[in-house]
Amino acid sequence: MTDDKLKGLRTKIDKLDRDILELISDRARCAQEVARVKQNEDAAAVFYRPEREAQVLRRVMDRNDGPLDDEEMARLFREIMSACLALEEPVRVAFLGPEGTFTQQAAMKHFGHSAVSVPMAAIDEVFREVTAGAVRYGVVPVENSTEGVISHTLDSFMDSSLKICGEVVLRIHQHLLVSENTRRDHITRIYSHAQSLAQCRKWLDAHWPMAERVAVSSNAEAAKRIKGEWNSAAIAGDMAADIYGLEKISEKIEDQPDNSTRFLIIGHQDVPSSGADKTSIVVSMRNQPGALHSILEVFHVHDVDLTRVETRPSRSGIWNYVFFIDFEGHTDDPVIQKVLEKLGSRVNDLRVLGSYPKGVL
Ligand SMILES: O=C(O)C(=O)C[C@]1(C(=O)O)C=C[C@@H](O)C=C1
């Protein structure tokens, strides 16, 4: 009886799989046709369309009635679209490496696994590689919910004309990792990126107060390094553990359970409105009383939601300050245009870094 039921269900699944296969192939053929249309219109056609991808994923999440949850369903469609885009044009994405960093994880989350990810040794190298056209896009971390802004990334924008064409937020889970050579009762040194060590400070104080904490260039680098040292452990994420074949001896050791990092996608293109967008700008002005107030007032008067304000010292003069400001809306919106016009008249310099879809996944 149960055997008959199981057989019937499996026959049904086989039929559904055939239908899904055909539908995905139809969709892929459609994407190939889209590529031909784009190429006929413009020899320098842009195949990756972040606004369209965000709309497709949002619609999938809106329509989904379960039993798979919205994020799971969107992830499946994320991979289908990634494969479709690869048929149009294989996308190469530079990320802050080496292999196994959270930035690579973010790149895969945003572009899907059909994109080719290319590791770079530093944030400014990611900017340089995209600027030079060796890759079309780059992924860089910009802020962490526990440790705050990644100033290196903001500073790189000051020297670059690249645009922001997307954002992706990743939940960061840190693990304590050892290799097969590690003598677990003799761990005297723990390697990780400074930010990761800071994100696990309380846990380390409680569990490994005597171990020396050594900051290295990335947590993937930390994972790589312990392979040759019998007395060391590393703090890094799942991807690094998988790539370097390490064992997790303590999982999810981050002090804040909702620890997450926001990453930006950088490229050359202006992204049209997706219907739910953010804009990032950088303004510079003299450090005089009321400077920041005069900027914030413009947003308040026009009822535009600010999502982040960050100050960095300007390199062009000791009395100048630079503000990085993120807010809701797109430069195509008349209200945003009004805001930018007013701001422009109050500051020394204003540059729009980009309008882009709010992170969906
Ligand atoms: O709509 C497009 O412009 C497409 O190229 C199709 C498609 C998709 O698979 O849906 C693929 C890649 C783009 O980044 C956006 C969407």
PDBQT file of the ligand as one rigid body, heavy atoms in Angstrom, charges set to zero:
ROOT
HETATM    1  O1  LIG A 401      15.635  40.852 -19.127  1.00  0.00    +0.000 OA
HETATM    2  C1  LIG A 401      16.798  40.877 -19.530  1.00  0.00    +0.000 C 
HETATM    3  O2  LIG A 401      17.346  41.927 -19.911  1.00  0.00    +0.000 OA
HETATM    4  C2  LIG A 401      17.572  39.621 -19.584  1.00  0.00    +0.000 C 
HETATM    5  O3  LIG A 401      18.695  39.641 -20.049  1.00  0.00    +0.000 OA
HETATM    6  C3  LIG A 401      17.002  38.365 -19.005  1.00  0.00    +0.000 C 
HETATM    7  C4  LIG A 401      17.473  38.111 -17.588  1.00  0.00    +0.000 C 
HETATM    8  C5  LIG A 401      16.644  36.926 -17.014  1.00  0.00    +0.000 C 
HETATM    9  O4  LIG A 401      17.135  35.798 -17.062  1.00  0.00    +0.000 OA
HETATM   10  O5  LIG A 401      15.528  37.169 -16.596  1.00  0.00    +0.000 OA
HETATM   11  C6  LIG A 401      18.907  37.746 -17.592  1.00  0.00    +0.000 C 
HETATM   12  C7  LIG A 401      19.884  38.621 -17.252  1.00  0.00    +0.000 C 
HETATM   13  C8  LIG A 401      19.618  39.993 -16.830  1.00  0.00    +0.000 C 
HETATM   14  O6  LIG A 401      20.491  40.396 -15.825  1.00  0.00    +0.000 OA
HETATM   15  C9  LIG A 401      18.218  40.186 -16.437  1.00  0.00    +0.000 C 
HETATM   16  C10 LIG A 401      17.246  39.291 -16.744  1.00  0.00    +0.000 C 
ENDROOT
TORSDOF 0
